[in-house]
Amino acid sequence: MRVYTIGHSNRSPEDFLNLLKKYEIEVIIDVRRFPSSKFEHFNQKTLEDLLKREDIEYIWMEELGGFRRKGLKNSPNIAIKSKGFRN
């Protein structure tokens, strides 16, 4: 099984579908914690319906999404909070 990653960016629905067809994508797994977008056609329900019309399966896996409520103790990004690392 080959796995691809794709970001929708600001593609039109047609461009997005053409890209999926070009690479013969059969299943999309949406890993966004909150599956919405300022582009209506990439909101969960609209996207799911769009893909269904093209016989592409849509699966939402919220547990793979981001948006951590608490920082990670050992994160290399902890320095961002230190005044010594800021201008």
Secondary structure by P-SEA (a helix, b strand, c coil): cbbbbbbcccccaaaaaaaaaaacccbbbbcccccccccccccaaaaaaaaaaacbbbbbccccccccccccccccccccccccccc
